[in-house]
Amino acid sequence: MSIKVNETPVRTSRNFSINNIKLDFDIPDQIGSFENIECEAFNESKTRSLATDAKSYIAKDLDFKSPISENVKTKKITYGNGKLLEENVFKKANSKIRIETEKEEIKIKYEFDDENLELVNQIEIIGNKDANIIIEYESRTENPCFHNGIIKTIAKKDCKLNIAIVNLLNDKSVNFEAIENELYENSKVKYTIIDLGGKTSISNYYSNILGEKADNDLKTIYLGKDNEIKDLNYIAELRGKNSKIDIDVQGALDGNCKKNFKGTIDFKKGCKKAKGNENEFCLLLSDKAKSIALPMLLCTEDDVEGNHSTASGKVDAKSLFYIMSRGLSYKEAVKLIVKSNFNKIIERIKDNEVKEEILKEINRRLN
C-alpha cells in the first residue's frame, strides 16, 4: 500500500515536493520476537550490568541497581512518522526498554540476523542524572530487515545527556525512527545521529525545549547511494527563556539516491533571548543524486535569534586534485573528503569500537 509519512509541521507550496514522503510499502502484519539485544551499563566504578535476554533486563554481578527495565509508558507522540507507524509500535513492539539515568555509560545494540529480521521497539530515557547512551542497529544478514522505533527522552532539571543513534542496517532494509524530547530547566541534550544504513531510512526528530536555559545540540551525518531514500524531518519548539537549539547535518549522496531534509525551528511565546541555528550541507558524488532541503524559522516572540542555511555541491575540484597528486586514487580521495566532513561529528561518539564500525561502513559504502 501507499503510505504518507514524515509530514512537515507547516505545509509549504506543493512545488517544493517536500511536505511529506509517499512510500509504496506494506507494514508487516506479523511481528515475531527479537532476541539479539545486548544491553550494557557501566557506573563510575566501572561495575557492569549485562543483559542479552530481550524479555528480561536483569543485572548480573552488580553492586548498583540496573538502570534498564521494560516498564515503558505508551503515550501519543507529537509528530513522529505518522499514525500507522506509531500504532505499529504501540500495539506490536517486540522490544521495550526504559532507562532511568544515574551517571552511567549505557550501550544498547540490536543485531539483526536471519532469525531476527523485524524489530519494532520503544525506548524511554528518563534523565535524572548525567549519562552517555549509545543505541546501535546492525545487520548480520543479507536479508531485508525492518525497523520501526520510537525513542522518548525526558531531560530533567540540570541533567546532561549524550545520546548517539547509529544505523548500520544493510542496503535492503527499511528504517523508521521517531525521536521525541522534553528538556527542562538548565538541562542539556546532545544527540548524535549516524544514518548510514537502509534502502529507505526515514527519521523524525522533535524537541520540546521547555525550561529556561535548556540546550539541545543535534549533529547528524547521512550517506546514501544507488536508489536509496533518506528523509529527515527535524523540528524544535523553543518555549524556555534563554533556551537554545543547534542543528548541524552533514551528508553525502551517490548514485540515484534521493534525500529530503526538513528543518523547522519554532520560537514560541515566552522564549525571550532564545537562540536557534540550523545548517545542512550535502556533498553530491553523482550527477544523478538528488538533494532537496527546506529550512524554516517560525516565530511568535521578539528578542530571539534564529539562523539557518543549507547548501549542496560537488566535491571541490582543487581539493580532489591536491589529494590525488599525493598518490591517492579518485575513490580514495573522495573517501578522504567525505570522512573529513563527517569526522567532527563521528568524534562525538566516545566508544572506539563503535567509531571503528562507523568508519568501516563508510569505506564499504563508498567503494
N, C-alpha and C positions, 0 to 999 in steps of 0.2 A: 504494500500500500504506500501511498504518498503521504508523508507527514511533514508538517511545518514546525520548525524548531528554532530556538535561539533568537527570539524576536527582540528588536531594539525597544527600549523603554519609550522612545518618542518616534513616531512614524516620520519618515522622510519621503521625498519625491520618489515615485516608482522607478524613475530612470536611474537612480542610484543602484538598484537591484541588490540592496543590502539589508533591507528591513528584517528579513528572516532568510532561512535557507530551507529549501524543499528537498527531501530525500525520498527516493523510492526504496523503502526498507521495511521489513517486517520484524517487529519486536518478537523475540522468541516466546511462544506460548508456555513452554515448559522450561523451568529453570531448575537444574539439578543442584546437587551440593557442590561446594567449592572447598577442597580440603587443603590446598597448598598455600597456607598462610603462616608466615613467620612474624612473630612479634617479640621485640627485644626492648627492654628498658634498663637504663643504667642511671643510678643515682650518683651523688657526689663522691661516694667512696668506691665507685665502680662495681658495686654489687649488681648482679644481673638477674632479671627475670626473663625466661624464655618460654614461649608458648607456641606450639605449632598446630595444636588442635583447633580447627575452625569453630568448634562448638563450645570450647571452654578455655578461657584465658587464665589459667591457674599458675601463679608464680611458684617457681621451684628454687630451693636453696636460697631463700631470701632473708634479709634482716630488715626489709621495709615492705610496706604494702604495695601490691601491684597497682599501677595506675590504669590498668586496662580491664574493661568488663564489656558485657553485651547489653547493658541497661541503657538503650538508646531511645530517645524520645522521637515520636513521629509528629512533626509539625510542618504544615504547609510552608514552602519557601516563597520568597517574594517574586523572584524572576525565574531562574532555572532554565532548563532546556525544553519546557513545555509540559502540559498536563499529562499526556500519555506516558512520557518517560518518568515523570515524578511519581505517578501511580504505580508504575512498574517497580520502582524502588520500594515504596512504602508497603506494597502488597506481596512482593515476591523476593525481597532481599535474602540472599543466601550467606551474607556476612554482615554483622552489625558490631561495631566497635565504639566504645565510649572511653575517652581518655580524660582523666582529671589530673592536671599537671601539678607536680610537686618538685620542681627543679630536677627534671630528668632529661636524658638523651633517649629518645624513643624512635624506633625504626620498625615500620610495618612493610612487609613485602608480600605481594600477591604474585605467585608464579603460575602461569598458565602452561598446561601440558595437554596431552591427548585425552586425559581423563578429567581435566578441569578447564573447559573451554568457555564457560559462561559465568561471569561474575556480576552480580547485582549487589552493590554494597552501600552501607551507610556508615559514616564516621562522624562522631560528635566529639569535639575538643572543647573542654571547659578549662580555660586558662586561669587557674588560681594563682600559680607562681610561674616564674620563667621556665621555658623549656625549648629544646630543639627537637623537631619532629621531621622524619623523612617517610614519605609514602611512595612506594615504588610498585609499578606494574611491569612485569617482564614476561615475554613469551619464550617457552622452551619447546615449541612445536611449530610446524609449518602450516598447521590447520588454521582456518579463520577463528578468531577469538571475539567474544562480545563482552564489552564492559559498559555498565551504566551505573554511575555512582553519585552520591550527594555527600558533601563534606560541610558540616556546620561548625563554625568556630565562634566561641564567646570569649573575648579577652576582658577580664575583669580589671578593676582599678589597679593601676601601676604594673600590670602584668606585661611581660615581654615574651613574645613567641616568635621563633624562627621555624617556618614550615616550608618544606620542599616537596613538590609532587613531580615524580619522574615517570614519564610514559615511554616505555621501551617495548611496546607491543609490536608484533610482526606486521609486514606490509599488507596483509589480507584482513586485518582486524578492524572492528568498529569500536570507537571510544567516545563515550558521552560522560562528561564530568560537570557537575554543578556545584559551585562553591559559594557559601554564604557566610558572612562575618558580621559580628556585632562588636564594636570597640567602645569601651567605656573610659572614664577619666584617666588621662595620663598613661594609657596603655599603648603598646607598640606591637604591631604585627608585621613581620617581614615574610612575604610569600615569594618563593622561587619556583617557577613552573618550567619544567623541561619537557616540551611537547615534540617528541621525535617520531613516535610510532603511530601505526594505524593507517589503513587505506582512507578511512574517514575519521577525523578527530574533531569533535565539537565541544567547546568549553564555554561555560558561562560563569563569570566571577562577579559577585555583588558584595559590596561593603557598605554597611550602615554605620557611619562613623559618628557615634552619639555623644561621646564625652569630650569635655574640654581638654585640649592638648593631646587628644588621641591621634595616633600617627600610623598610617598604613603605607607600607612600601612594597610594591609589586614589581617583580622583574621576571620576564619570560623570554625563552628562546623557542623557536619552532623551526622545523626543517621538513620540507615536502619535496616529493619527486613523482615522476610518472604521472598518473591520473589521480593522484591523491587530492583530498579536500581537507582544508583547515578552516575552521570558522571559530573566531574568538570574539566574545561579547563581554566586555569589561565595563562594569557600572559601579560608580562610587557616589554615595549621597552623604554630604557633609552637613552635620547638624550642630556639632560642638564648637564652641569658641576656640580659636587658635588651633583647630584641628587641621590635619594635613593628609593628602594622598599624593603619592608619586608613582606613576606607572611608566615603565620603560620596557619596550618589546623589541626584540631583535630577531629577524628571521631570514631564511634563505629558501628559494624555490627553484626547482629544476624540472625538466621535462614539461608535461602538460598540467602540472599542479596548479590548483586554484586556491587562493586564500582570501578570506574576508576578515578584516579587523574592524570592530566597532568599539569605540571607547567613549564613554559618557561620564563626565564629572558634573554633578548637580549640587550647587551651593544652595542649601535650604535656609529658610528664615531662621535666624538666630545664630548662624555660624560666623559671626564677625571675626575678622582677622584670619580666616581660614585660607589655606593655600592648596591649589591643585595643579599638578603638572602631568601631562601625558605625552609620550613620544613613542613613535613606531617607525622602524626602518626595515625595509625588506630588500634583500640582495637578490636580484634576478639572474639566475645562472643559465637561463634558456630564453630564447625569443618567444616561446610558446607559453611560458608560465604567466599566470595572471594574478595580479595583486590589486585588491580593492580595499580602501581604508576610509573610515568615516569617524573622525574625532569630533566630539561635541562638547561644548560647555553650556550649561544651563544655570541660571542664577535668579534667585528671588531675595537676595541680601546684598547690601552695599558693603564697602570696605573689605573686599575679598580679593584674592589674586589667583587668576587662572591662566594657564598657558597650555597650548597644545601644538604638536607638529607631527607630520607624517611625511615619509618620502620613500621612494623606491628607485633602484637604479642597478645598472650592470656593474660587474667588477671593474674597478679602476684600471685602465689600460697601463698607466705608468707604474702602478704598484705591481701589476702582473709581470710587466717586462723586467722590472728590477729584480723580482724574486726568481724568475726563470733564468736571468743572466747569472745567477749564483748556482746554477746546475740543477734546479728542480724542474720536473715536467710540468705541463699545463695543469694536470689534475692535482698534482702535489701542491702547486702554487695556489690553486683555488681553495683546496682544503685548508691551507695555512691562513688564507684571508678570512674564510668563514669562521674558523676556530678562533682567530684573533678578535673577531666581532663578538663571539659568544663567551670568550674566556672570562671576562669580568663577572658575568652572571654565573657561570659554572663555579667560579671560585667561592661563591657564597655558600656552597654545599661543603660542609666540614668533613664528611665521610669520604676518605680517599678511595675506598673500594667502589662506591657509587660513582664518584667522579671518573674513575677508570672505565667503568661500564658506559658512561655517557660518551666519553671521547672515542671509545671503540665503536659505538653505534654511529657516531657522526662519520668516522672514517669509512665504515661499511656503506653507509647510505650515499656517500659522495664518490664511491668507486665508479 
